[in-house]
Amino acid sequence: MLSARSPSRAWLAVGAWMALTVILSTFPVDAIQPSVPDADKLGHAAVYGVLALLCARAWHRHGSSQAAAIERAMALVLVFGALME
């Protein structure tokens, strides 16, 4: 069983969030149009922000320094976001 502070468990959360992002991105959202201006941009920022936090936590648990974990997380999220678009 994976412990709560396990690097594998942290990466599992990253993979699950990425899979959820891919699944939700494949459905059209024309029927769900909130009245908030720029809701799409806010949604993207929230989804990729959570992914960045999960990635940074996983890298940090894997042994990277905090600064390196943040840099690696940002790089991974940028690549993932570019591939999703």
Phi, psi and omega in degrees: 000143182278134177284164183297332182257016182290134175300325180296321179293322178296318179291329176297320177295321177298312180298320179295318180294320178297317180297317178298320179297316179296316181297312182292334180285343182275346180268138177290144182243023181297327181286339182249090180244098178293156181276008179277128177297139179059033180299325180298316180293321178295321177296315177299316180299319180293313182297313181285333174294316177296318179299319178298317178296317179296318179295316180297319178296318180295314179298319181295318177292336179281352175117358180284152174293166182299316180296316180294322179297319179294316179298314180294321179297315180297319179297315181296318180293320178297318179294314179299315179298320178295319179292327179289329180278000000 
